[in-house]
Amino acid sequence: MIRDTRAARATGASGGGARPTRGAIALTTALLIVFLLYSLAPTWFLLVSSTKNQTDLYSTFGLWFSGNHLGDNFQEIWNYHDGVFARWIGNSVLYSTVGAAGSTLISLAAGYGIAKFAFQGRGALFAVIVGASLLPSTLLAFPLYLVFSEIGLTNTIWAVLIPYFINPFGVYLGKVYADSSVPTELMEAARIDGAGELRIFCVVALRLMQTGGVTIFMLDFINIWNNFFLPLFMLNGERTFPVTLGLFSWVQQAQNSRDMNTLVLTGSLLSIIPLAVFMFALQKYWRSGILMGSLK
């Protein structure tokens, strides 16, 4: 018995469990490489295709370069239809920035209230919020259109922004960050000093939840930038389109008139550049924010 115990201790101290075999390591590495290639393939295809003219796009291998017409494609896309593509990019920046900022503030405030204040029905309210976050946004696009058409707000900026302000998943994240970042003792100390609840939230809680706020803002920004169905239902004027809906309108035109695949592919490449810059600029915040949320 004593010998078996010593052997078990020695095994646990030396290895802590069975080590992976070379075959398992090779298989895992191969799978990771496949997933990496699968993730990068669309971006690579966009990059390669954006350097080709209309003829080379169909006559050459799709995953490798053939000539360099990137500058010509950029010039054509910026000049096409009086520079409407630049307008679409500006609309996407506007919708994403304002929508994400409003959603972040509302999410942090609602999450803070649920986390730090006891009131009747708090558990049921939080359960409804969690359930609402599981609903696909595409299911809500048509009902929202019916509501906004009744009040006469379709084809306006508010028809797009107001639905973006309400984000159940953002409220859930706000509660998680409020629980982990805002000590109740600090709130009590602020109340003793005479600070009101609004001042405590604006001066104390928002600063402590800064990392969580940046994470929510980043997720909302990306979601709004890539959203397609809500603008499709709400907007019918080309000048109000975001870039996703604008590129879709070009695809529709290509089916009826000229071949616009080069413009669509180049525009798709340009549309992901702001997101890449945005992600790299905020990587310090979203890494720590996601880590905090996972630990909670």
N, C-alpha and C positions, 0 to 999 in steps of 0.2 A: 504493500500500500504506500509506504513512504517512498519507495523507489519509483512507483508510477507517478506520484505527485511531483517528485523532482524532475522526472522526464517531461511532464507536461509543462512545468515552469520553464525548463530549458528551451522547449520548443517555442513557447510563447515569447520568451525574451529574445530568442535568436531571429525569428522570422515574423512573428505576429500573424501567421497564417500561410497558406500555400502561395508560392510565387507563381506568377503567370508564365506559361511556357513560351518558347520562341514562336511557335505557331499561332498562339493567341495574340501575341504582340504584333506579328506580321498581319494577321487578319484585321485587327483593330486599326492598324495604320493604313491598310488598303481601303477599308471602309471610310475612314476619315478623308483620305485623298479623293475618293469617289464623291463624297458629299461636298468637298471643297470645289471640285471641278463642276459639279452640278449647280452649285450656288453662283460660281463666277461665269459660267458659260453664257447666260443671257447678256451680261454686261460686256463680255468680250465680243459677242456677236454684234451688239450695238456699236461698239467702238470700231470694229472692222467695217461694218456696213456703212457707217457714216463717212468713211474715207473714199467711198466708191460713187461713181456717177450712175445714172440710170441704166446704162448699158452693162457696165461691169457688175452691177448688182445681180443680174440674171445670168451672166455668161461666165462668171468665175466662182471659185470655191468660196462658200459662205463664211468659213471660219478663218480665212487668211486674207492678207492685204493684196490689193491689185491696183497700183497707182495711188495717188494721193490727191483727192478732190475735196478734202475736208474744208479748206478755206472757201471754196466755191459753194459748197453746201451750206455753210454758215451764212454766207452773204445772201444766198437765195432765200433761206428761211427767215432772215431778219427783214428782207425787203418784200416778201410775199404779202399781198393783200394789205398794203400800207402798214406793214410792221405789226400785224395783229398778234403774232406770236409773242412779241415783247409785252403786249397788253395782257395776254393770258398768263405769262410768268408773273407780271405785277399783280394780277388778280389772285393768283395762288399764294403769293407772299402775303397779300392783305388778308385773305380769308384764313390762312394758316396762323399768321401772327396774332391777329385780333381774336380769332376763335380760340386759339390755344391759351392766350393770356386770360381771357374771360373764363374759360373752363378751369384753368389752374386756380384762379382766385376763388371761384365758387366751390371747387372740389376741396381745397384746403380749409375754407371756412366751414363747409358742411362736415367734413371729416373731423375737424377740430371740435365742433359742437357735439357730434355723436360720441367722440372719445372722452371728452372732459366734462360733460354735463349729464347729470342723471335726470331723466324725465320719463313719464309714462309712455310706454310703447316704443322705447328706444330699440329694444331687441327686434321687435317686429319691423320697425323702419329699416334697420340695418339688413335684415333678411330680404326685404323687398329690394333694397339697393343691390345686394349681391345677386339676386335673381334677375334684376333688370340688366346687370352687366353681362349676363349670359346670352341676351337676345342679340341676334345679328342685326347690325345697323341697316342692312338692306331690307329687312322686313318692315322697318319703320318709315321708309322713304315715301311710299305711297300714302299711308295715313297722314303723315306730316304735310304732304302736298294738299290733301283735302282740307286740312285745318287752315293752312296759310292761304289757300284760295278763297276760303270763306271770309277771311278778314282782309283780303286784298293785298297781300304782301308777296305774292309770287312774282318772280322775275325782278326781285330787289335783293340788295346785299343782305338785308335782315332775314330773308327766307333761308339763307345759307348759314348766317352767323348764329342766330338764336338756337337752332338745334345743336350746334357745336358747343354752346355754352354749358349744356347739361350732359354730363358724362358720369354715369353710375360707377364705372370702374375707377375713374379718377377720384370719386368720393371715397371709395373703398381704400385706395392707396393713401388718400389724405388722412383717413382714420388710422391706418397702420403707422404712418410717419408721425402723427400727433401722439399716439401711444408711446412710441419709442424715443421721441425727441423732446417732448415738452414735459418736464417734471411737474407733478402736481404741487410739490412744495414751493417751486418757484412762482407758480400762479398765486398760491396763498400769500407768499411774501409780497407780491405786487399788490394784492388786495389790501393787505395791512398798510401798505404805503399810500393807499388812497386811489390807486389806479382803477378805472372802470374796466368792464369786460371788453369793450371795443378797443380800448387802448392796450390792454394786455395782449389781445390777439394781434393787433397791428404792429406793436413795438417789440413784444417778446416772442410770441408764438411764430410769427412769420419768419423772423430771423433764424429761429431754431429749426424751422422746417424748410430752410432754403434749399438744401440738397434734394429733399423730397419734391419741392415745388419745381425745381429744374427738371427732375425726372418726369413728372406729370406733364410739364410743358413740352418736353421733347416727344413723349409718346403721342400727345394730342397733335402736335405740329405735324408729325409724320403721318398720322391717321387722316388728318384733314387734307394734307397735300395729296395723298393718294386716293382720297374719296372720289367716287365716280357717280354713284346712283343718286345721292341727294342733289347735287347740281343738275343732273340729268332731268330730274322731275321738276325742280324749282326754277330753272333758268331757261329762257328761250331766245335770248339775244346774244349774238356772237361776241359783242364787246364785253359782256359780263362773264364769259366762260372762264373757268380755271384751265390750267394747261392740260389736265387729263381729259376734260370734255372737249377742249379745242382739238386735241390730236384725234379724238374719236370722230369729230366732225370732218376732219381731213380724210380719215379712212372711208367715211360714207361718201365723200365727194369722189374719192378714187374709184369707187364702184360704178359711178355714173358718168364720169368724164375722164379726165387725164389720170395717168398713173402717178400717184403722189407718195409712193412708198419711200423714196429717198428723203422727202421732207418729213415724213412720219418718223422714220428711224433716226434721223438727225435730231429732230425735236425731242424724241424720247431720251436720247443721250443727254441733251442739254437740260432736260427736266430733272434728271437725277443729280446733276452737279450741285445745286443748292442744298439738297439733302445731305450729300457727302460732306460739304463744307460745314453744314450745321452740326452733323454728328461729330466731326473732328473738333469743332470749337467747344462742344459741351461734354467731351468724353470724360473729363475729370469729374464732372458732377454726376453723370448718369451711371458711371461705374460704381461709385460709392453709394449712390442712391439705390441701385438694384441690389447691391450687396446688403444694405441695411434692410431692405424689404424682404429679402430671402431669409436673413437671420431672424427677423421678427416672425 
